Amino acid sequence: MEVTGSIKVINPEQQVSPSFKKRELVVTTEDQYPQHILIEFTQGNTDLLNDYNVGDSVRVSINLRGREWVNPQGETRYFNSIQGWRIERVGGEVSGASASSMPSTPVPSSLEGEDDLPF
């Protein structure tokens, strides 16, 4: 899944425990009714946000996460989170899972429109 919009907030990295860190990003969508979507980047993915600034237009690849928790009174609660794993500028470069790109080779103008197929 993806979320596209402009960056509203980039929070500093938080060291939640000795073995877990996260960084939060808020993206404002460009829908008729804009939404402010909080996206968490965890562990090594926190560094993906280093090259981005408030106001940048981005596309963020996300996973929806859900978990169940039973409180001490025996009541079951459910929680959702949105976890980012890749971010790219709209019309720009990619950070995170690499996107393969083929080098573009321009077609010489003398070959445009010619068909060299034998049939």
N, C-alpha and C positions, 0 to 999 in steps of 0.2 A: 504494500500500500504506500501511497505517497501523499504528502501535504505540500501545497504550493502557496507561497505568500511572501510577505516581507518580515524580516526579523524585527521584533519589537523589543525583546529583552534577551541578553546573554548573561547568565549568572556565572559567578566564579565557581571554580571546581570546589566540591565539598568532599572531604575525607570522612565518610560515614562511619567506617570502622577501619581497623588496621589493614584489612584486605579488600575493602570496597570503597570506590570513589564514584561520584557522579557529577554531571554538569547539566543544568537545565537551560532550555532555549524556549522562547515563546515566539511563535509564528502567527501573524495575523493574516487570515485568508482574504482573498479579494472577491468573495461571494457577494450576492446582493445584501446579505446580512453577515458582515465579517465576523469571524470567530477568532478568538485568541487561544491557540492550541499550545499547551505546555508539553514539551517533548524532552525526555531524559536521555542523555548519552552517558553510558557507564563504562567503567574500566578504561581500556585503551582508546575507546572511541571519544573520550572527553577531549582529546587533542584535536579532533576533527574541526572543532569550533574556533581554533586559534586564528584562522585567517579570515574570519567573518566579522562584520560590524552591524550595529543597529541600522536598519534601513535597507540592507541588502535584500534583493529578491532572490529567493531560494526555492529549491525542491528538495524535500527531506524524505528519504525512504524510511518507513517505520514498521514496527511490529506492535500489535496490540497484545498486551499481557493481562491476564486475569488471575486472581488468586482468592482462595477461600480462607477465612480465619474464624475460629470459634473462640469467643471471649470467655472469661472465667465464669460468667453466668450461664454458659452453654448456648448462647445465641450465635448463630452463624452470620457472618458478614462477608460481603464480596467487595473486592477492590480491583480497579482497572488502572493500568498505566500505559503510556505510549512511549515506546523505546525507539530512539533513532539509531540507525546504523550506517547511514550514508547521507551526505549533504552536498548539493551542487548549486552553484549560481545558475539562475535561469538564463539559458543561452551562454553559459560559461563552463568553467572547469569543474571537475569532479573531485571530491575528497571522500575517502573511505574505500569501500570495495571497488576495485579498479574497473573502469569501463574500458573495454578494448576498443581501440580506434584504428581504423585502417588509414594509412597515409593516403591523402588524396593526390591523384596524379591528373593534371589537367589534360583534356583531350586537345591535341593540336587542331587548329582551326581548319587545316586542310583535310582532316578526316571527318569532320562533323557532317552528319547527314549521309555519309557514304555507308553502304552496306556491302561487306566483303564476303557474305555467306554464298556458298556455291549453289544455292537453289532459290 
